[in-house]
Amino acid sequence: MMRLAVVQFRPALHAVHENLEFMVRTASDTDAHMIVFPELATSGYFFLSRDEVRVVAEPLTGPSITALRDVAERMDRVIVVGFPELDGDVVYNSAAIIVPGQEPRAYRKTHLFYKERHCFAEGNSGFFVVNIPRLDCNLGTMICYDWRFPEAARTLALRGADLIVCPSNLVTNVSHISMPSRALENKVYLAVANRTGTETRGDEELLFNGASAIYGFNGQRMAEADDHSDAVLITDIDPAATRKKSFNSINDIFADRRPEFYA
Amino acid sequence: MMRLAVVQFRPALHAVHENLEFMVRTASDTDAHMIVFPELATSGYFFLSRDEVRVVAEPLTGPSITALRDVAERMDRVIVVGFPELDGDVVYNSAAIIVPGQEPRAYRKTHLFYKERHCFAEGNSGFFVVNIPRLDCNLGTMICYDWRFPEAARTLALRGADLIVCPSNLVTNVSHISMPSRALENKVYLAVANRTGTETRGDEELLFNGASAIYGFNGQRMAEADDHSDAVLITDIDPAATRKKSFNSINDIFADRRPEFYA
């Protein structure tokens, strides 16, 4: 069993110091084994160009992730947080997976949404699973619009994920239709950390609609936030319980797959 | 635009003549361009052995499908119906796709559920799409437990399906979590023709829970039956409307796929 926390808040655009201060405090104060923050939580979301986002981008070894890593080590907590990741000249829409005693890793968003294409490079990390022995948990990460592609969660589950976390900046509600299915069809836990608030650039306003949630491996909603408030959702989960993929004496949702017939 | 009908009823085990009579009458009386019946609708469901199911199995050219083909030709209606298909010595859990003016085809269930494995051979037809020029519709078929595998509907959609029909004999309610997502994630219509009633063999009773439904390509439920009554659901759909997979000036749910990162 482990205690999982999802943090919903309203990152301010460009305000890395302020956003980070909130997250360091929240990560320190939240009594959980793992804490998941939204997509691009250090920087805000609605950038318009590569030049603009480069100003707030940092490498995985930069001050923002280092500050969160310090909290993670001090409090013995896993932290997953979205941030604009600088790698040489290139910026990715990434999530840092910070595990005490391990080197942090970055998942780089595979499927870019809308004007992210003007700001970020397409992710090249692929979908990977981080084993966390102390929690007996295999952690997979995807980001926001990755939800739209059943292949994303499927790939993580086939690679052994018990729990998929999904830092998000969702601007529509349609993901609510698919998120429970992602959990059910793979028999994994799914934690969606979404943000709230609005960001306006020129004529265009984006409304981020909260409703962060933790889904159990049968697709049931175990915890859910409203669409506009700051919130910390906390749920106890049992990662090992996801590993038996059979559900009767004959069927097993992974063993029953027939990839030779899949496009 | 085309008019789609889904028929929910209670096939009687072994009673091919009676089941067929009901379907011939219903297919004749239902004013729709396409009529979808449940899985194994000619024969009932809960067989225990290959020998038992072989008694009611027929080839695609056998009397049952021929009788329905006669109705299809006479009334100019497409009919999809589940039946135990005999091919040489082997029996498949199949769905006949009967299109006026075309040779019927059989989709053979890819993922077998529970004791079907004692009765049927694993399907070898793969997932295919039938073009119906007169309806401007590309029709894909999957059967019941195939819903559990996102790869099934995905494969049909990538092969051009506008509409996926899913003859079913569902015995749990969990599919209700995933069916809307199958429609949404692929931007296709989805028609689930489930049966009602119970079948008991020895100590084991199967309860088939109806709730047949037609889903629009945004995952919305356009029509739904209750869990126990005979019903004919009829909905007008626009197959061509599913073909534009973009949803803003930048994103397209098929063009955005990155198969090189999928397991």
Interface residues (C-beta under 8 A of the other chain):
Chain A: T110 H111 L112 F113 Y114 K115 R117 E122 G126 F127 Y145 R148 F149 P150 E151 A152 R154 T155 L158 R159 V174 I177 S178 P180 S181 R182 L184 E185 N218 G219 N248 I250 N251 I253 D256 R257 R258 P259 F261 Y262 A263
Chain B: T110 H111 L112 F113 Y114 K115 R117 E122 G126 F127 Y145 R148 F149 P150 E151 A152 R154 T155 L158 R159 V174 I177 S178 P180 S181 R182 L184 E185 N218 G219 N248 I250 N251 I253 D256 R257 R258 P259 F261 Y262 A263
